[in-house]
Structures are given as structure tokens and as C-alpha cells.
Amino acid sequence: MMDFHKVLDQIPNPLNSQKENGITSSIVDEMDSAHCCLICRKEIRRLELHVLDRIIRPLPVCNCIKEKELAEHRERELAAQREKVKRIYGEGLIDEELKKASFDNFNKRPELESAYRIAKDFTTNFQNQEFGLYMFGPVGVGKSHLAASIHKKLIQQGYASVFIDVTQLFGLAKSTFKDEKKSDQDYIQAAIKCDLLTLDEIGLNPLSSYEFGLLFQILNGRKGKLTNLTSNLNLDRLRKWFAIDNKGRPLDEDGRVFDRLIGSTLLIESQASSYRMYKAQQRMMAMQKGAV
């Protein structure tokens, strides 16, 4: 049978470890119950436990130390989670043009000043954002440029950010059908767990039932997290995109996914002309002047 007296005798004198734990006694007497935390300087009381015929007063631990340890534990968990996301998606799957995108080289035309300001503020105050961004409008106005700029800034700040073209996401998930080392759930779970997910060019092609199911899992799994999206579709066209599949069969006629997406994003409509078209016209004019 265990000898509790021997066990109690092996308990170290708490005064020997008080300073190591950020605690100091208010007086020299080791039985005194009032202590002060060396970190936050608040007084903490020492518990008194009666075990058999002995009185034990465990070394008190201040709440500030507990909170620090909890924060460090959470950060270790987040770091491990971010590493898993990075193994699946790297630092985002961006094409060569968008790799050059930044807030500094964005063409800030008057029609896009509001979108630019909102995107930049979203990055600066990421921790305080309540909604993701749904940026929509004509082709070539800079939606993907702004979304990529946000993504790259957050990567630089140490966040797990995933930027991916929706068609590319579907292709990666389907490629696992012939890959025994990965499953589509690897891509789905990484997309769910990242700090920010950016789905570029949503609504580009009609959905299959499988693709709809994949998007539903991701968007449903990211409730409470921030998701940015870019699209050429206005809200009416987006609702219809979710409603039927590529064969005309019903997918989400009640609009559950559409409602969830719109309810979790700030709508940013851009009505500027295509920047690529503008640049093409500039080049044509330069050539015409040179020929005169």
C-alpha cells in the first residue's frame, strides 16, 4: 500500500521554486498565504490543502502566467496547422501575372479607389475583420490583382493564406482520384483550416454536382473564418450559378450556399473598364504615333 507520508515528504519546498515561477512571498515565513506575482505585481492567495494529518500549501500560479502558457500553446497549435496548409498549397497557387501584383503597382483609377481602400484596410486590420470580400465586376478591372495583393501581404505577416483559382481547385481535387497518397479531403481540409482562403474566378464555368459538393464542404467548414472571392457574376447570376449544375439538374435551388456566402462577405462591385484593354489601346496609340 502507498505510504502517503513518504509521498508528502518528497514534495519540494515551494520557496525554492517561487522565483522560477514568477512568485514571491509577501513575508519570509513560508507558511504565509499572501504572495505577489513578479510579472503583473498582483497579490495572489495560496490554497491550503489538508491531506491526512498534513497541511499542504501548493505554490500559487498567477492567472497571467496561465494565460501566457495558454497563448503559447495556441500559437504552437496554429503554427502546426499553418505548416499542414503550406504542405498542401504552398504559399498559394498564383499565375505568373498575379505573382507581380501588389498594392503599390495597382492602377488606382477613380472608379476603383473605394475597392483599393477597402482591400488595403482589410490587410492592415486583418485580425479585426468580421467579413470576407466578394469582389465582382467586369473582366480586367483588377479584382484578382487586389485579392492577390491581400494574400501576399498576409503571407509576409506569417498567416496561412491560400489563393487559388476555383477551376484549379477542382482540378487538384479530382487529380487525387488516381493518387493513393492524397485524397480530395487533403485539399478540402487545408482550405478549411487556413487563416484566409481566396477563391479566384468563382462562377467561371458551370458546376458539376461533385464540384458543388466540394465548394459546400469548404464554405460550410469555414463558418466564422474569412474567405475572399472574385467573380464576374453579379448577385443574381451568382445565385443562378449555384442553383443548377452543368447538365441543368438542380443543385441548390433554395440558395443555402449563396445565402451563406453573401452573409459572410462585404460586397464590392467594380464598374471600371478593363485595364488590359486600356493598356492595349495605349500601345496601339503609341504605335500609330510612331508610324506618323
C-alpha positions in Angstrom: 0.0 0.0 0.0 1.2 3.5 -0.8 2.7 5.4 2.1 1.2 8.9 1.8 3.7 10.3 4.4 6.7 9.3 2.3 5.0 10.9 -0.8 4.4 14.1 1.1 7.9 14.2 2.4 9.1 14.2 -1.3 7.3 17.4 -2.1 9.9 20.1 -2.6 10.0 23.2 -0.5 7.9 25.8 -2.6 10.2 28.6 -1.6 13.0 27.1 -3.6 11.0 27.4 -6.8 9.0 30.6 -6.2 11.2 32.9 -8.2 11.5 30.4 -11.0 7.7 30.6 -11.3 7.4 34.4 -11.0 6.1 34.3 -7.4 7.5 35.9 -4.3 6.2 35.6 -0.7 5.0 38.8 1.0 7.0 37.8 4.1 9.8 35.4 4.8 7.6 32.8 6.5 6.9 30.0 4.1 3.5 29.4 5.6 2.3 32.9 4.8 -0.7 32.8 2.4 -0.2 36.1 0.7 2.0 36.3 -2.4 2.8 38.7 -5.2 3.3 37.9 -8.8 6.6 39.2 -10.0 5.2 39.7 -13.5 1.9 41.6 -13.1 2.5 42.5 -9.4 -0.9 41.4 -8.3 -1.5 39.7 -5.0 -2.4 36.1 -5.2 -3.6 33.8 -2.4 -2.2 30.5 -1.6 -4.5 27.5 -1.1 -4.4 25.3 1.9 -5.0 21.5 1.4 -5.5 19.1 4.2 -4.2 15.6 3.3 -4.3 13.0 6.1 -2.5 14.8 9.1 -0.5 17.2 6.9 -1.3 20.6 5.6 -0.1 21.4 2.1 0.1 24.8 0.6 0.9 24.4 -3.2 2.8 27.1 -4.8 0.2 29.5 -6.3 0.3 30.3 -10.0 -0.9 33.7 -11.2 -3.5 33.9 -13.9 -1.2 36.0 -16.1 1.2 33.0 -16.2 -1.6 30.6 -17.0 -2.8 33.0 -19.8 0.7 33.2 -21.2 1.1 29.4 -21.2 -2.3 29.1 -22.9 -1.4 31.6 -25.6 1.9 29.9 -26.3 0.1 26.5 -26.6 -2.4 28.0 -29.0 0.4 29.6 -31.1 2.1 26.2 -31.3 -1.1 24.6 -32.5 -1.6 27.4 -35.1 2.0 27.0 -36.3 1.5 23.3 -36.8 -1.8 23.9 -38.6 -0.2 26.5 -40.9 2.6 24.1 -41.7 0.0 21.5 -42.8 -1.7 24.0 -45.0 1.6 25.0 -46.6 2.4 21.4 -47.4 -0.7 21.2 -49.4 -0.9 24.6 -51.1 2.5 26.1 -50.7 2.1 29.9 -50.5 -0.8 29.9 -52.9 -1.3 28.9 -56.5 -0.9 32.1 -58.4 -0.2 32.6 -62.0 2.9 34.5 -63.2 1.0 37.7 -63.8 -0.5 37.8 -60.3 2.8 36.9 -58.7 3.8 40.5 -59.6 0.7 42.0 -58.1 0.9 44.4 -55.2 -0.9 47.4 -53.7 2.0 49.6 -54.9 1.6 48.7 -58.6 -2.2 48.6 -58.6 -3.7 51.1 -61.2 -5.8 53.3 -58.9 -8.3 54.7 -61.3 -11.1 56.9 -59.8 -13.7 54.1 -60.2 -11.5 51.7 -58.2 -10.4 54.0 -55.3 -13.0 52.6 -52.9 -12.2 48.9 -53.7 -8.5 49.7 -53.3 -9.0 51.4 -49.9 -11.2 48.6 -48.6 -8.7 45.9 -49.7 -5.8 47.7 -48.1 -7.7 48.2 -44.9 -8.7 44.6 -44.9 -5.0 43.6 -44.9 -3.9 46.2 -42.3 -6.6 45.3 -39.9 -7.0 41.6 -40.7 -7.4 40.4 -37.1 -10.4 42.8 -36.6 -12.3 41.9 -39.8 -15.8 40.5 -39.5 -16.4 39.8 -43.2 -14.5 38.5 -46.2 -14.7 40.3 -49.5 -16.8 39.4 -52.6 -15.3 41.5 -55.4 -17.2 41.3 -58.6 -17.5 43.2 -61.8 -16.4 43.1 -65.5 -13.3 41.3 -66.7 -9.9 43.1 -66.2 -10.8 45.7 -63.6 -8.3 44.5 -61.1 -10.3 42.2 -58.8 -7.8 39.4 -58.8 -4.9 41.9 -58.5 -6.3 43.3 -55.2 -7.1 39.8 -53.9 -3.6 38.6 -54.7 -2.1 41.7 -53.0 -4.1 40.9 -49.8 -2.9 37.3 -50.0 0.8 38.1 -50.5 0.8 40.7 -47.6 -0.8 38.2 -45.2 1.8 35.5 -46.2 4.5 38.1 -45.4 2.9 38.6 -42.0 3.1 34.9 -41.2 -0.6 33.9 -41.8 -1.6 30.7 -43.6 -3.2 32.2 -46.7 -4.4 30.2 -49.7 -5.1 31.8 -53.0 -6.4 29.5 -55.7 -8.4 29.7 -59.0 -11.6 27.8 -58.4 -11.2 25.8 -61.6 -7.7 24.9 -60.4 -9.0 23.8 -57.0 -11.5 21.4 -58.7 -8.7 20.0 -60.9 -6.4 19.3 -57.9 -9.2 17.6 -56.0 -10.1 15.4 -59.0 -6.4 14.5 -59.6 -6.5 12.6 -56.3 -8.8 10.0 -57.7 -5.8 8.3 -59.2 -3.3 9.2 -56.4 -3.2 6.9 -53.5 -1.0 9.3 -51.4 -3.6 12.1 -51.4 -7.3 12.5 -51.3 -9.6 15.3 -52.1 -10.1 15.7 -48.4 -6.5 16.9 -48.0 -7.3 19.9 -50.2 -10.7 20.4 -48.6 -9.4 20.4 -45.1 -6.4 22.6 -45.8 -8.8 25.1 -47.5 -11.0 25.0 -44.4 -8.2 25.4 -41.9 -6.2 28.3 -43.4 -6.4 31.8 -41.9 -7.6 33.3 -45.2 -8.9 31.5 -48.3 -9.2 33.4 -51.6 -11.3 31.7 -54.3 -10.5 33.5 -57.6 -12.8 33.5 -60.6 -15.7 31.8 -59.0 -18.6 31.2 -61.4 -16.3 30.9 -64.5 -17.8 27.6 -65.6 -21.0 25.7 -64.7 -20.7 23.4 -61.7 -20.9 19.7 -61.6 -22.6 18.0 -58.7 -19.1 16.9 -57.4 -17.7 20.5 -57.6 -20.7 21.9 -55.8 -20.3 19.4 -53.0 -16.7 20.3 -52.7 -17.4 24.0 -52.5 -20.2 23.4 -50.0 -17.8 21.4 -47.7 -15.3 24.2 -47.8 -17.6 27.2 -47.3 -19.6 25.4 -44.7 -16.4 24.3 -42.9 -15.1 27.9 -42.9 -18.0 29.4 -40.9 -16.5 32.0 -38.7 -13.4 32.4 -40.8 -12.6 34.9 -43.5 -13.0 34.0 -47.2 -12.4 36.3 -50.2 -13.9 35.7 -53.6 -13.6 37.3 -57.0 -16.1 36.9 -59.8 -17.6 38.4 -62.9 -21.1 37.4 -61.6 -23.4 39.9 -60.0 -25.6 38.6 -57.2 -28.5 37.4 -59.4 -26.1 35.5 -61.7 -24.2 34.0 -58.7 -27.5 32.7 -57.2 -28.3 31.0 -60.5 -24.8 29.6 -60.8 -25.3 27.7 -57.5 -28.9 26.7 -58.4 -28.3 24.2 -61.2 -25.4 22.0 -62.4 -23.7 21.8 -65.8 -26.4 19.4 -67.0 -29.3 21.5 -65.9 -30.1 19.5 -62.8 -31.0 21.2 -59.5 -28.1 21.8 -57.1 -29.1 24.4 -54.5 -32.4 25.8 -55.6 -33.1 27.1 -52.1 -30.0 29.2 -52.2 -28.4 27.9 -49.0 -24.8 28.2 -50.2 -25.5 31.5 -51.9 -27.1 32.9 -48.7 -24.2 31.7 -46.6 -21.6 33.2 -48.9 -23.3 36.6 -49.2 -23.9 36.7 -45.4 -20.2 36.3 -44.6 -18.8 38.8 -47.2 -18.7 42.5 -47.8 -19.8 43.2 -51.4 -17.5 45.2 -53.6 -18.7 46.0 -57.1 -16.2 47.4 -59.6 -17.6 49.0 -62.8 -14.3 50.3 -64.3 -13.3 49.4 -67.8 -10.7 46.6 -68.4 -7.2 47.7 -67.6 -5.8 45.3 -70.1 -8.0 46.9 -72.8 -6.8 50.3 -71.6 -3.2 49.2 -71.9 -3.8 47.7 -75.3 -5.3 50.9 -76.6 -2.3 52.9 -75.2 0.1 50.6 -77.1 -1.9 51.0 -80.3 -1.9 54.8 -80.0 1.9 54.7 -79.4 2.4 52.6 -82.5 0.2 54.9 -84.6 2.2 58.0 -83.4 5.4 56.3 -84.2 4.2 55.5 -87.7 3.2 59.1 -88.5 
